[in-house]
Every structure is written in structure tokens, then in C-alpha cells.
Amino acid sequence: MSRLKKFNIILAAVNAVLLIAAGLLTGKTVSLKNEYSSDSAKQAWDGEKYSYSQISLFLPTDNSLDVLGVYSLRQSVEEKLKESSVTADKDNPEGRLWIDCAGGESSLSMTGKLGSCTAAVTGTFGDYFIFHPEKLMSGSYYTEDDINIDRIILDRECSWQLFGSMDTVGMPVNIGNKVFYVAGVVESPDSKLDKAAYGDTPRAYMPFESLKALNESTVLTSYEACLPNVVKDYAYTVIKDINPAGENAVVVDQSGRFGLIKLIKGASEISESVMIKTKMALPWYENRLRSAELTARLAAAPIPYLMIIPAISLVYALYMLTKLAGRGARAIKDKAEERYQKKISEIYYKKHNEK
């Protein structure tokens, strides 16, 4: 066996190993993207006229929002959109052009038919469950348009501790001197990563106005908007510009957060991305996403390096194919020349014999 043939066999084996490794790592990032989708509102609102981006703003407690603060942010967003001539569809001028939500957390003791528990309760404002569609086990979400604000959503653990069941829609929950009724029950995380972010405390969700009435110190520490992204990073810039907390806040573009190219580019910023230099506790769902994103970045980081040798090999293969094609072309040319000369010789011989 020639040296060149041995070299080609070894090169093919190395390429196969590298491509398999790159494929497995790419598969890991795709799996994380599917499991940790962070832009559900964008997916729901993307349309023919505008492509949307979903932006999250996380605020420290001492720079938090109340309901009036959310309305102020909404007004600021409207002014920004108007300045940029971003308008609703002419066929539906009264239609909504964008959506938002806000959230804040408190701890409450609650009692059900069979037991009691202390739960981490998220007070929701706006279209919260479009941005965070927790998996329903039973029942449904409440919405901002519901007349009754005595609705509460429990997670699986909370429902079990209060009632010993997950089939608890419509059941009364006593909190302080008030009664709330279960609208739905949502899943609790199962994976190790998700549990670390979620914590061991049962969780529940209720309208922010209800939570504020039960605990006056509750504030809104997250604001999220799904906006038309008319040019690159437009939506992100809008939220960053109206951010009331300046450098003390964290602004995150959730759109395409787990895209392979974005993960590869972000691999060089892993150290900076995990550092939070502001005095705040991020919501559990953002900590969950950050953990998954870090795992995805670590998986994506080696992919460009794994593809170096296959890329060089592809160039080498193209060079060899070009070289072989050149040899083939020359061989064809020589064969044609040989046939031509033979034909000429036959014609000459024939004419000579006729004479």
C-alpha cells in the first residue's frame, strides 16, 4: 500500500471521528434549545408584517416597579414605536401591536382542605402566561382580562400538600382572611438542573393586585416585552433605553438564545455571562435558562475547532478531485488526439493505395 493511500485512510478516519463528535455536540445544543425554549411570546407573535423579539428586564428590589411603573414603561415603549413609525396593521388599526408582562415574588402561607404550606408566590401582571407557559396538568391560566382576581394557580407540589391531589380546579385556598380558587395546576420540574433553579419550596401564581393586597411589600422585579424587531437589536435597544434602573438592571434578549451561531459566538464570553454584579435575585426561570445556556455554550465552543481538519480535508479533497479531473481531461484529450491521428493515417493510407 502506498504512503498516499495510507495517509488518505488515516485522514478519512480522523475526519469521521471529528464529524461524529461535532454532530453529537450540535445535537446536544439542539436538544437544549428544544427543552429550554425562551421566546414563546415571539413564536406566538411573529407574523408577515413584523418579526418580533422577546426582551426581559430584571430589576433589583430597590429599583423595582409598581403597577404605575409598568404603565409608564408601556407609554415609553409606545413613544419609541411611534418615533420609529412602527404601526399596527391598516386593516386592524385598533389591534395590538405588542404585548408585555411583569412579575414579582413573595412568600405566603396557605391552607387547603387537607393541609397547609408556605409557597413562593409569583404575582403576575399583563400577559404573563404567554411569556411563561408553564405546563398545565389540569385547569387553565387566568388572564389580565378576567373580572375575578380571586384565581390562583398551584404547582404540583403545592396542590399535593394542600389537597393531596392534582385534580383541584375550583377548590378553595385560604390565604390570610381571603379565599382564592384554583384555576389550574402546573407541573413542577423533574430534572436536576431545573430543580436547582426552582428550589424545594412549592410555588403558586396569582394576579399581582391580589398578592399586593396580601403583602404590601411585594414589588415587580421583572418586566418583559415582545416587540416588533424592525431592524437588528431594535427591540433590545428600546427596552434598554427605557430601563429605569440603568446599570443595576439586567436586560436579556430571549430571541434565538439557543441558536447555534449565537452560542458559538457567546462561548468566548462565558465568564462575563455568568457574572451578576447587581444586587438582585433573578427569577427561577431565568436562572434555569442561564444554566442551560451555559451548558449549551460549553457544548458549542469546541465545534468550530472540531471542524478545522474536516474543512482543510475538504479543500484537499477538492484539490485532489481537480487534479484527477485534470488528468482525466488530459487522458481524454490524448485519446481523442490518438484517434484523430489514426483517422488521418487511415485516410492517407487509403488515398495512397488508390493511386
VOBA-1610 file (N, C-alpha, C; in pm, whole numbers, padded with zeros to 5 digits, always signed):
BEGIN
Met+00084-00120+00000Met+00000+00000+00000Met+00088+00125+00000Ser+00056+00218-00088Ser+00138+00340-00099Ser+00117+00432+00021Arg+00215+00522+00042Arg+00205+00617+00152Arg+00084+00709+00137Leu+00058+00748+00013Leu-00055+00837-00011Leu-00187+00768+00026Lys-00199+00641-00007Lys-00322+00569+00024Lys-00338+00553+00175Lys-00227+00522+00245Lys-00232+00512+00391Lys-00273+00645+00454Phe-00214+00753+00400Phe-00246+00887+00452Phe-00394+00917+00434Asn-00449+00884+00317Asn-00590+00911+00290Asn-00682+00830+00381Ile-00646+00708+00412Ile-00727+00624+00502Ile-00727+00682+00643Ile-00607+00720+00692Ile-00596+00779+00827Ile-00673+00910+00833Leu-00660+00993+00728Leu-00729+01121+00724Leu-00881+01101+00725Ala-00929+01001+00652Ala-01073+00973+00649Ala-01123+00930+00786Ala-01043+00848+00858Ala-01081+00802+00991Ala-01087+00918+01090Val-00985+01005+01084Val-00981+01122+01173Val-01102+01212+01147Asn-01131+01235+01019Asn-01246+01318+00983Asn-01376+01258+01033Ala-01389+01127+01023Ala-01512+01061+01069Ala-01531+01083+01219Val-01423+01067+01297Val-01431+01086+01442Val-01468+01231+01476Leu-01402+01326+01409Leu-01427+01468+01437Leu-01570+01508+01398Leu-01617+01458+01285Leu-01752+01492+01241Leu-01858+01430+01332Ile-01833+01309+01380Ile-01926+01246+01475Ile-01931+01327+01605Ala-01812+01368+01654Ala-01807+01448+01777Ala-01880+01581+01759Ala-01857+01647+01646Ala-01926+01775+01617Ala-02076+01753+01606Gly-02114+01642+01545Gly-02257+01611+01532Gly-02323+01588+01667Leu-02254+01516+01756Leu-02308+01489+01890Leu-02324+01619+01969Leu-02224+01707+01961Leu-02231+01834+02034Leu-02340+01924+01976Thr-02353+01924+01844Thr-02461+02001+01782Thr-02596+01946+01825Gly-02606+01815+01830Gly-02730+01752+01876Gly-02763+01790+02019Lys-02660+01804+02103Lys-02681+01845+02242Lys-02739+01986+02248Thr-02685+02077+02167Thr-02736+02214+02168Thr-02879+02220+02116Val-02910+02139+02014Val-03046+02136+01961Val-03143+02082+02066Ser-03099+01980+02140Ser-03181+01923+02246Ser-03211+02026+02355Leu-03109+02102+02393Leu-03129+02207+02495Leu-03220+02317+02442Lys-03204+02351+02314Lys-03290+02453+02253Lys-03435+02410+02257Asn-03462+02283+02227Asn-03599+02233+02227Asn-03657+02227+02367Glu-03572+02193+02464Glu-03621+02177+02601Glu-03634+02310+02674Tyr-03548+02407+02640Tyr-03546+02533+02712Tyr-03580+02651+02620Ser-03687+02637+02547Ser-03731+02747+02461Ser-03762+02869+02548Ser-03702+02982+02513Ser-03714+03101+02598Ser-03790+03215+02531Asp-03845+03191+02411Asp-03910+03300+02339Asp-04048+03260+02289Ser-04129+03206+02379Ser-04263+03159+02341Ser-04351+03273+02292Ala-04336+03393+02350Ala-04417+03507+02306Ala-04379+03546+02163Lys-04251+03546+02133Lys-04205+03577+01997Lys-04263+03477+01897Gln-04257+03350+01931Gln-04309+03247+01842Gln-04458+03266+01816Ala-04530+03313+01919Ala-04674+03333+01904Ala-04706+03456+01822Trp-04616+03556+01822Trp-04648+03684+01760Trp-04579+03710+01627Asp-04479+03632+01592Asp-04414+03652+01462Asp-04517+03647+01350Gly-04514+03745+01260Gly-04611+03748+01151Gly-04550+03793+01021Glu-04634+03816+00923Glu-04587+03855+00790Glu-04533+03998+00789Lys-04597+04087+00867Lys-04557+04227+00864Lys-04431+04251+00945Tyr-04424+04193+01066Tyr-04309+04216+01153Tyr-04256+04084+01209Ser-04124+04082+01226Ser-04061+03977+01305Ser-04043+04035+01445Tyr-04069+03953+01546Tyr-04069+04003+01683Tyr-03946+03955+01761Ser-03917+04029+01868Ser-03814+03988+01963Ser-03873+03994+02103Gln-03829+03903+02187Gln-03877+03896+02325Gln-03764+03939+02418Ile-03785+04047+02491Ile-03682+04106+02575Ile-03724+04102+02721Ser-03631+04062+02808Ser-03657+04058+02952Ser-03574+04163+03024Leu-03637+04230+03119Leu-03570+04330+03202Leu-03585+04288+03347Phe-03473+04261+03413Phe-03473+04219+03553Phe-03418+04330+03640Leu-03493+04363+03745Leu-03463+04480+03827Leu-03432+04443+03971Pro-03340+04515+04035Pro-03316+04492+04178Pro-03434+04546+04259Thr-03450+04497+04380Thr-03564+04537+04463Thr-03569+04687+04486Asp-03453+04751+04504Asp-03454+04895+04532Asp-03475+04979+04406Asn-03487+04916+04289Asn-03522+04987+04165Asn-03638+04916+04096Ser-03730+04863+04176Ser-03839+04781+04123Ser-03953+04867+04070Leu-04058+04799+04025Leu-04174+04866+03967Leu-04299+04839+04050Asp-04396+04928+04037Asp-04532+04900+04079Asp-04619+04906+03954Val-04750+04897+03971Val-04838+04896+03854Val-04825+05025+03773Leu-04816+05137+03842Leu-04800+05265+03771Leu-04668+05268+03694Gly-04565+05205+03751Gly-04436+05198+03683Gly-04445+05119+03553Val-04526+05012+03553Val-04546+04933+03431Val-04618+05016+03325Tyr-04721+05090+03368Tyr-04793+05176+03273Tyr-04700+05282+03215Ser-04608+05331+03296Ser-04511+05430+03249Ser-04419+05369+03144Leu-04375+05246+03167Leu-04290+05178+03069Leu-04367+05154+02939Arg-04494+05117+02952Arg-04575+05096+02833Arg-04585+05223+02750Gln-04604+05336+02818Gln-04612+05464+02748Gln-04481+05495+02676Ser-04370+05465+02744Ser-04238+05489+02684Ser-04217+05403+02560Val-04262+05277+02567Val-04250+05188+02451Val-04333+05241+02335Glu-04456+05283+02364Glu-04543+05337+02259Glu-04478+05457+02191Glu-04416+05543+02269Glu-04349+05661+02212Glu-04233+05621+02123Lys-04156+05521+02166Lys-04043+05472+02085Lys-04092+05414+01953Leu-04200+05335+01959Leu-04253+05275+01837Leu-04306+05383+01742Lys-04371+05483+01800Lys-04424+05592+01719Lys-04312+05669+01651Glu-04203+05694+01725Glu-04088+05764+01668Glu-04029+05688+01551Ser-04037+05555+01557Ser-03980+05471+01451Ser-04082+05436+01344Ser-04201+05496+01354Ser-04309+05472+01257Ser-04349+05324+01252Val-04344+05259+01366Val-04389+05120+01376Val-04536+05124+01416Thr-04623+05084+01326Thr-04767+05097+01348Thr-04839+04965+01330Ala-04963+04962+01378Ala-05046+04842+01363Ala-05089+04826+01219Asp-05143+04709+01189Asp-05190+04680+01054Asp-05304+04775+01015Lys-05299+04828+00893Lys-05402+04921+00847Lys-05540+04857+00848Asp-05546+04725+00826Asp-05675+04655+00825Asp-05731+04637+00965Asn-05646+04656+01065Asn-05690+04641+01204Asn-05617+04742+01292Pro-05647+04872+01271Pro-05571+04976+01342Pro-05586+04973+01493Glu-05694+04909+01542Glu-05714+04900+01686Glu-05650+04774+01745Gly-05593+04691+01659Gly-05533+04567+01706Gly-05406+04592+01785Arg-05370+04498+01867Arg-05250+04511+01950Arg-05126+04489+01864Leu-05028+04573+01885Leu-04904+04564+01809Leu-04797+04490+01888Trp-04808+04489+02019Trp-04709+04424+02103Trp-04773+04387+02237Ile-04706+04301+02312Ile-04757+04260+02443Ile-04644+04267+02546Asp-04683+04268+02673Asp-04583+04269+02779Asp-04637+04200+02904Cys-04551+04182+03000Cys-04592+04127+03129Cys-04492+04171+03235Ala-04529+04152+03359Ala-04439+04182+03471Ala-04464+04080+03580Gly-04368+04065+03668Gly-04383+03969+03776Gly-04303+04008+03899Gly-04352+03965+04011Gly-04283+03987+04138Gly-04315+03872+04231Glu-04227+03843+04324Glu-04243+03725+04408Glu-04251+03758+04555Ser-04331+03678+04627Ser-04342+03692+04772Ser-04364+03552+04830Ser-04361+03542+04959Ser-04382+03415+05027Ser-04511+03424+05108Leu-04600+03325+05091Leu-04728+03327+05162Leu-04757+03189+05222Ser-04823+03191+05335Ser-04873+03068+05395Ser-05016+03048+05350Met-05049+02927+05309Met-05184+02899+05259Met-05234+02766+05312Thr-05366+02754+05316Thr-05428+02634+05371Thr-05532+02580+05274Gly-05531+02447+05258Gly-05630+02380+05174Gly-05712+02283+05257Lys-05786+02197+05190Lys-05877+02105+05258Lys-05805+02005+05346Leu-05683+01961+05301Leu-05615+01854+05375Leu-05483+01897+05439Gly-05439+02020+05415Gly-05310+02058+05471Gly-05278+02204+05444Ser-05155+02242+05477Ser-05110+02380+05456Ser-04965+02379+05410Cys-04921+02491+05358Cys-04782+02503+05316Cys-04746+02650+05302Thr-04617+02676+05300Thr-04566+02808+05268Thr-04510+02802+05127Ala-04563+02886+05041Ala-04528+02879+04899Ala-04462+03008+04852Ala-04376+02995+04752Ala-04322+03111+04681Ala-04425+03149+04576Val-04486+03266+04592Val-04597+03306+04505Val-04551+03416+04410Thr-04573+03395+04281Thr-04542+03495+04180Thr-04667+03576+04150Gly-04657+03707+04169Gly-04765+03795+04131Gly-04746+03833+03985Thr-04847+03808+03903Thr-04835+03828+03759Thr-04915+03949+03713Phe-04863+04016+03611Phe-04930+04132+03554Phe-04915+04127+03403Gly-05021+04158+03331Gly-05015+04153+03185Gly-05030+04010+03134Asp-04972+03983+03018Asp-04985+03851+02953Asp-04876+03756+03000Tyr-04868+03735+03129Tyr-04758+03659+03189Tyr-04747+03518+03131Phe-04859+03450+03113Phe-04853+03309+03075Phe-04830+03289+02925Ile-04832+03398+02847Ile-04786+03387+02708Ile-04634+03384+02707Phe-04573+03457+02798Phe-04427+03458+02810Phe-04377+03334+02885His-04456+03286+02978His-04413+03172+03061His-04525+03068+03067Pro-04542+02993+02958Pro-04650+02893+02953Pro-04613+02766+03030Glu-04624+02774+03162Glu-04595+02655+03243Glu-04688+02541+03201Lys-04638+02419+03204Lys-04715+02305+03156Lys-04831+02275+03249Leu-04951+02283+03197Leu-05071+02259+03276Leu-05098+02110+03294Met-05125+02071+03418Met-05169+01935+03446Met-05321+01928+03444Ser-05386+02038+03483Ser-05532+02048+03481Ser-05571+02194+03486Gly-05695+02223+03446Gly-05743+02360+03454Gly-05689+02448+03342Ser-05679+02578+03370Ser-05635+02674+03271Ser-05568+02793+03339Tyr-05506+02879+03257Tyr-05448+03001+03310Tyr-05558+03104+03330Tyr-05535+03199+03417Tyr-05619+03319+03420Tyr-05553+03423+03329Thr-05628+03525+03291Thr-05574+03628+03204Thr-05595+03765+03266Glu-05532+03865+03205Glu-05543+04002+03255Glu-05686+04053+03243Asp-05763+03996+03150Asp-05899+04043+03127Asp-06002+03979+03219Asp-05961+03880+03300Asp-06056+03816+03391Asp-06111+03918+03490Ile-06243+03914+03509Ile-06305+04006+03604Ile-06267+03968+03747Asn-06269+03840+03775Asn-06236+03794+03910Asn-06085+03784+03927Ile-06036+03840+04038Ile-05893+03830+04067Ile-05867+03735+04184Asp-05968+03652+04213Asp-05953+03555+04322Asp-05912+03420+04266Arg-05830+03422+04160Arg-05784+03298+04096Arg-05640+03272+04138Ile-05606+03146+04151Ile-05469+03109+04186Ile-05431+02982+04111Ile-05307+02975+04068Ile-05254+02855+04002Ile-05149+02794+04093Leu-05160+02666+04117Leu-05068+02594+04205Leu-04976+02505+04124Asp-04856+02483+04174Asp-04774+02379+04111Asp-04811+02245+04171Arg-04757+02140+04115Arg-04794+02004+04156Arg-04770+01982+04306Glu-04655+02025+04356Glu-04620+02003+04496Glu-04714+02081+04589Cys-04744+02204+04550Cys-04833+02287+04632Cys-04973+02225+04638Ser-05022+02181+04522Ser-05154+02118+04516Ser-05159+01992+04602Trp-05051+01915+04598Trp-05047+01791+04675Trp-05047+01819+04825Gln-04968+01918+04867Gln-04961+01950+05010Gln-05092+02006+05064Leu-05164+02081+04980Leu-05289+02143+05026Leu-05408+02048+05018Phe-05410+01962+04913Phe-05529+01881+04890Phe-05502+01732+04875Gly-05375+01692+04866Gly-05345+01551+04846Gly-05386+01503+04709Ser-05396+01596+04611Ser-05441+01562+04477Ser-05395+01670+04379Met-05392+01634+04250Met-05364+01733+04145Met-05493+01774+04073Asp-05602+01705+04103Asp-05731+01737+04043Asp-05806+01832+04136Thr-05758+01957+04139Thr-05807+02050+04242Thr-05867+02178+04184Val-05897+02180+04055Val-05954+02300+03993Val-06086+02336+04062Gly-06098+02464+04101Gly-06219+02512+04168Gly-06214+02501+04318Met-06113+02431+04373Met-06102+02415+04518Met-06063+02549+04583Pro-06112+02575+04706Pro-06078+02699+04775Pro-05944+02688+04848Val-05866+02795+04840Val-05740+02805+04912Val-05749+02926+05004Asn-05726+02905+05132Asn-05733+03014+05229Asn-05596+03076+05249Ile-05587+03207+05227Ile-05463+03281+05249Ile-05497+03403+05332Gly-05447+03405+05455Gly-05487+03512+05546Gly-05636+03501+05575Asn-05709+03607+05551Asn-05854+03606+05571Asn-05929+03604+05439Lys-05860+03565+05331Lys-05923+03565+05199Lys-05923+03425+05138Val-06020+03403+05050Val-06032+03274+04982Val-06005+03293+04832Phe-05922+03206+04779Phe-05891+03205+04636Phe-05927+03067+04581Tyr-05955+03062+04452Tyr-06000+02938+04391Tyr-05900+02893+04285Val-05871+02764+04288Val-05769+02708+04199Val-05818+02715+04054Ala-05741+02785+03971Ala-05773+02794+03827Ala-05706+02681+03751Gly-05588+02640+03798Gly-05516+02534+03730Gly-05400+02484+03813Val-05347+02371+03773Val-05231+02311+03839Val-05124+02289+03732Val-05001+02333+03761Val-04892+02321+03664Val-04786+02225+03716Glu-04708+02175+03623Glu-04601+02081+03657Glu-04494+02147+03744Ser-04427+02066+03825Ser-04305+02106+03893Ser-04189+02042+03819Pro-04071+02106+03815Pro-03957+02050+03739Pro-03914+01913+03791Asp-03862+01833+03699Asp-03814+01700+03734Asp-03662+01687+03723Ser-03600+01759+03628Ser-03457+01741+03605Ser-03376+01806+03717Lys-03254+01758+03733Lys-03166+01809+03838Lys-03137+01957+03820Leu-03110+01997+03696Leu-03079+02137+03666Leu-03198+02226+03700Asp-03317+02184+03657Asp-03437+02265+03680Asp-03471+02275+03828Lys-03454+02165+03900Lys-03484+02166+04043Lys-03392+02261+04118Ala-03265+02268+04074Ala-03170+02357+04140Ala-03214+02503+04127Ala-03269+02540+04011Ala-03318+02677+03992Ala-03453+02699+04060Tyr-03538+02598+04054Tyr-03675+02609+04106Tyr-03678+02613+04258Gly-03589+02535+04321Gly-03587+02527+04465Gly-03683+02422+04517Asp-03679+02399+04648Asp-03764+02296+04710Asp-03897+02350+04758Thr-03915+02482+04754Thr-04039+02542+04803Thr-04151+02528+04700Pro-04271+02488+04740Pro-04384+02486+04647Pro-04409+02624+04590Arg-04466+02630+04469Arg-04489+02758+04405Arg-04635+02775+04362Ala-04674+02903+04354Ala-04809+02936+04309Ala-04805+03068+04233Tyr-04912+03095+04159Tyr-04922+03218+04079Tyr-05058+03281+04103Met-05060+03413+04117Met-05185+03485+04130Met-05168+03626+04073Pro-05279+03695+04040Pro-05267+03832+03991Pro-05191+03919+04089Phe-05108+04009+04036Phe-05024+04093+04122Phe-05108+04175+04220Glu-05224+04224+04176Glu-05309+04303+04265Glu-05348+04223+04389Ser-05377+04094+04370Ser-05415+04008+04482Ser-05298+03987+04577Leu-05180+03962+04519Leu-05062+03939+04601Leu-05024+04066+04677Lys-05037+04179+04613Lys-05005+04307+04677Lys-05098+04334+04794Ala-05225+04295+04780Ala-05321+04314+04889Ala-05287+04226+05009Leu-05227+04112+04983Leu-05191+04020+05092Leu-05057+04056+05155Asn-04968+04113+05075Asn-04835+04151+05124Asn-04796+04283+05059Glu-04811+04392+05130Glu-04790+04524+05074Glu-04647+04549+05026Ser-04552+04473+05077Ser-04412+04495+05039Ser-04375+04431+04905Thr-04470+04358+04845Thr-04442+04292+04717Thr-04423+04395+04606Val-04319+04375+04525Val-04290+04466+04413Val-04266+04383+04287Leu-04272+04450+04173Leu-04247+04385+04045Leu-04100+04400+04010Thr-04030+04289+03997Thr-03886+04292+03970Thr-03850+04241+03831Ser-03951+04210+03753Ser-03923+04171+03613Ser-04026+04235+03522Tyr-03979+04279+03407Tyr-04068+04333+03304Tyr-04023+04274+03171Glu-04118+04224+03093Glu-04085+04159+02967Glu-04177+04209+02857Ala-04121+04227+02739Ala-04199+04277+02626Ala-04166+04200+02501Cys-04267+04180+02417Cys-04250+04117+02286Cys-04281+04225+02184Leu-04176+04275+02117Leu-04187+04393+02032Leu-04148+04361+01888Pro-04203+04438+01792Pro-04157+04426+01654Pro-04009+04461+01646Asn-03932+04374+01583Asn-03788+04398+01571Asn-03760+04444+01428Val-03786+04572+01403Val-03782+04623+01265Val-03642+04624+01206Val-03541+04640+01290Val-03402+04625+01248Val-03330+04547+01357Lys-03212+04503+01326Lys-03136+04421+01421Lys-03121+04492+01555Asp-03158+04421+01664Asp-03146+04469+01802Asp-03234+04590+01834Tyr-03334+04617+01749Tyr-03421+04732+01775Tyr-03498+04714+01907Ala-03562+04598+01923Ala-03643+04573+02043Ala-03556+04578+02169Tyr-03439+04518+02160Tyr-03346+04518+02275Tyr-03307+04661+02312Thr-03280+04744+02212Thr-03241+04883+02237Thr-03354+04962+02300Val-03479+04936+02255Val-03594+05006+02313Val-03603+04979+02463Ile-03597+04853+02502Ile-03610+04819+02644Ile-03489+04868+02724Lys-03372+04860+02665Lys-03253+04909+02734Lys-03261+05059+02757Asp-03316+05133+02659Asp-03326+05278+02671Asp-03427+05321+02777Ile-03537+05246+02793Ile-03640+05286+02890Ile-03618+05222+03026Asn-03514+05142+03039Asn-03482+05075+03165Asn-03465+05178+03278Pro-03547+05169+03384Pro-03541+05270+03489Pro-03427+05252+03589Ala-03359+05137+03582Ala-03256+05108+03682Ala-03114+05122+03628Gly-03099+05159+03501Gly-02966+05179+03445Gly-02880+05054+03452Glu-02756+05070+03495Glu-02660+04958+03500Glu-02694+04858+03610Asn-02786+04891+03698Asn-02824+04798+03805Asn-02921+04691+03757Ala-02970+04705+03635Ala-03064+04607+03579Ala-02992+04510+03486Val-03059+04401+03455Val-03009+04302+03359Val-03110+04295+03245Val-03064+04320+03123Val-03150+04314+03004Val-03107+04195+02920Val-03203+04109+02885Val-03171+03986+02811Val-03260+03975+02689Asp-03199+03952+02574Asp-03273+03922+02452Asp-03297+03771+02448Gln-03421+03731+02468Gln-03453+03588+02474Gln-03465+03525+02335Ser-03475+03608+02232Ser-03499+03558+02096Ser-03375+03486+02042Gly-03394+03362+02001Gly-03282+03287+01945Gly-03169+03264+02043Arg-03201+03260+02170Arg-03098+03250+02274Arg-03015+03122+02260Phe-03077+03017+02207Phe-03008+02889+02194Phe-02973+02857+02049Gly-02967+02960+01963Gly-02922+02938+01826Gly-02774+02900+01824Leu-02736+02805+01739Leu-02600+02751+01739Leu-02496+02860+01716Ile-02518+02948+01618Ile-02421+03054+01589Ile-02407+03147+01709Lys-02521+03180+01772Lys-02519+03269+01888Lys-02444+03203+02005Leu-02461+03073+02022Leu-02393+03001+02129Leu-02242+02998+02105Ile-02202+02974+01979Ile-02060+02969+01946Ile-01996+03106+01971Lys-02064+03213+01926Lys-02011+03348+01949Lys-02005+03380+02098Gly-02103+03332+02173Gly-02107+03360+02317Gly-02012+03275+02399Ala-01951+03173+02337Ala-01861+03085+02411Ala-01740+03160+02465Ser-01701+03266+02394Ser-01586+03345+02439Ser-01622+03440+02552Glu-01751+03448+02585Glu-01796+03540+02690Glu-01860+03466+02806Ile-01821+03340+02823Ile-01883+03259+02928Ile-01862+03320+03066Ser-01741+03364+03095Ser-01711+03420+03228Ser-01799+03541+03257Glu-01810+03632+03158Glu-01889+03752+03178Glu-02038+03720+03190Ser-02084+03619+03116Ser-02227+03591+03112Ser-02280+03535+03244Val-02196+03469+03321Val-02244+03411+03446Val-02228+03506+03564Met-02165+03620+03540Met-02146+03717+03648Met-02264+03812+03657Ile-02323+03824+03774Ile-02427+03922+03800Ile-02372+04017+03905Lys-02343+04139+03862Lys-02278+04235+03950Lys-02376+04330+04019Thr-02504+04309+03994Thr-02605+04392+04058Thr-02664+04319+04178Lys-02726+04395+04269Lys-02785+04337+04389Lys-02927+04291+04357Met-02938+04170+04306Met-03070+04118+04273Met-03069+03967+04276Ala-03189+03913+04291Ala-03209+03769+04280Ala-03292+03747+04154Leu-03234+03684+04055Leu-03306+03660+03931Leu-03419+03560+03953Pro-03529+03569+03877Pro-03636+03470+03888Pro-03584+03330+03857Trp-03650+03232+03912Trp-03603+03095+03895Trp-03595+03055+03748Tyr-03690+03103+03667Tyr-03690+03063+03526Tyr-03570+03120+03451Glu-03523+03240+03491Glu-03405+03296+03426Glu-03279+03221+03470Asn-03271+03184+03598Asn-03158+03103+03645Asn-03157+02968+03573Arg-03274+02912+03551Arg-03286+02786+03477Arg-03231+02802+03336Leu-03270+02910+03269Leu-03224+02935+03133Leu-03074+02961+03128Arg-03023+03035+03227Arg-02880+03065+03229Arg-02798+02937+03246Ser-02845+02847+03330Ser-02774+02720+03349Ser-02774+02639+03221Ala-02890+02632+03156Ala-02899+02558+03031Ala-02816+02624+02922Glu-02818+02757+02918Glu-02740+02831+02817Glu-02591+02809+02836Leu-02546+02806+02962Leu-02405+02780+02989Leu-02366+02641+02940Thr-02451+02541+02968Thr-02426+02405+02919Thr-02419+02403+02767Ala-02512+02475+02703Ala-02515+02479+02556Ala-02392+02548+02500Arg-02346+02655+02564Arg-02226+02726+02517Arg-02102+02637+02530Leu-02093+02563+02640Leu-01980+02472+02658Leu-01982+02362+02552Ala-02102+02319+02515Ala-02113+02216+02410Ala-02079+02274+02274Ala-02118+02400+02251Ala-02096+02462+02119Ala-01952+02509+02099Ala-01883+02542+02209Ala-01749+02602+02198Ala-01650+02519+02116Pro-01643+02385+02132Pro-01542+02308+02055Pro-01579+02286+01908Ile-01704+02309+01870Ile-01749+02272+01736Ile-01665+02335+01625Pro-01636+02468+01630Pro-01554+02526+01522Pro-01416+02463+01512Tyr-01356+02426+01627Tyr-01222+02366+01625Tyr-01227+02223+01572Leu-01338+02152+01603Leu-01353+02017+01551Leu-01369+02016+01399Met-01416+02128+01345Met-01441+02134+01201Met-01321+02183+01121Ile-01210+02219+01189Ile-01093+02272+01117Ile-01034+02167+01023Ile-01003+02048+01077Ile-00943+01943+00994Ile-01038+01898+00884Pro-01168+01874+00915Pro-01260+01841+00804Pro-01266+01949+00696Ala-01259+02077+00737Ala-01261+02185+00637Ala-01136+02181+00549Ile-01019+02160+00615Ile-00894+02150+00538Ile-00898+02027+00448Ser-00954+01918+00503Ser-00963+01795+00425Ser-01053+01813+00303Leu-01159+01893+00321Leu-01248+01919+00208Leu-01174+01994+00098Val-01094+02092+00138Val-01013+02167+00040Val-00915+02071-00028Tyr-00852+01985+00053Tyr-00757+01887-00001Tyr-00827+01792-00098Ala-00948+01747-00060Ala-01024+01656-00146Ala-01062+01723-00278Leu-01102+01849-00268Leu-01136+01923-00389Leu-01014+01941-00479Tyr-00899+01965-00415Tyr-00774+01978-00491Tyr-00742+01847-00563Met-00754+01735-00488Met-00724+01605-00548Met-00823+01573-00660Leu-00951+01606-00638Leu-01050+01582-00743Leu-01021+01665-00866Thr-00980+01791-00842Thr-00944+01879-00955Thr-00824+01821-01030Lys-00728+01771-00950Lys-00609+01713-01012Lys-00645+01588-01093Leu-00731+01504-01035Leu-00774+01384-01107Leu-00855+01420-01231Ala-00939+01525-01214Ala-01018+01569-01329Ala-00927+01620-01440Gly-00817+01689-01401Gly-00721+01736-01500Gly-00654+01621-01572Arg-00618+01519-01492Arg-00555+01402-01554Arg-00654+01335-01649Gly-00779+01324-01604Gly-00880+01262-01688Gly-00902+01339-01817Ala-00904+01473-01802Ala-00924+01557-01921Ala-00808+01540-02019Arg-00685+01534-01962Arg-00569+01516-02049Arg-00572+01379-02117Ala-00616+01279-02041Ala-00623+01145-02097Ala-00725+01139-02211Ile-00839+01206-02188Ile-00942+01211-02293Ile-00890+01284-02415Lys-00819+01396-02387Lys-00763+01475-02497Lys-00662+01391-02575Asp-00573+01320-02501Asp-00472+01237-02567Asp-00539+01126-02648Lys-00646+01069-02592Lys-00715+00961-02664Lys-00780+01014-02791Ala-00840+01132-02778Ala-00902+01192-02896Ala-00798+01225-03001Glu-00682+01275-02956Glu-00573+01308-03049Glu-00522+01182-03118Glu-00513+01075-03038Glu-00467+00948-03094Glu-00564+00897-03200Arg-00694+00908-03173Arg-00795+00864-03269Arg-00790+00952-03395Tyr-00771+01082-03371Tyr-00764+01173-03485Tyr-00646+01140-03576Gln-00531+01116-03513Gln-00413+01082-03590Gln-00430+00949-03663Lys-00497+00855-03597Lys-00522+00726-03659Lys-00613+00742-03779Lys-00714+00827-03762Lys-00808+00852-03872Lys-00737+00916-03991Ile-00652+01014-03960Ile-00576+01082-04066Ile-00486+00982-04139Ser-00424+00893-04057Ser-00335+00791-04118Ser-00412+00698-04209Glu-00532+00659-04167Glu-00615+00569-04248Glu-00654+00636-04379Ile-00692+00765-04369Ile-00732+00839-04490Ile-00612+00850-04586Tyr-00497+00882-04527Tyr-00376+00896-04610Tyr-00340+00764-04676Tyr-00347+00655-04597Tyr-00312+00523-04649Tyr-00407+00481-04760Lys-00537+00513-04741Lys-00638+00478-04841Lys-00614+00552-04974Lys-00586+00681-04964Lys-00560+00760-05085Lys-00431+00713-05153His-00330+00677-05078His-00204+00634-05134His-00221+00502-05210Asn-00299+00408-05156Asn-00322+00279-05219Asn-00405+00294-05347Glu-00500+00391-05348Glu-00585+00410-05466Glu-00500+00455-05585Lys-00395+00529-05559Lys-00306+00574-05663Lys-00223+00458-05717
//
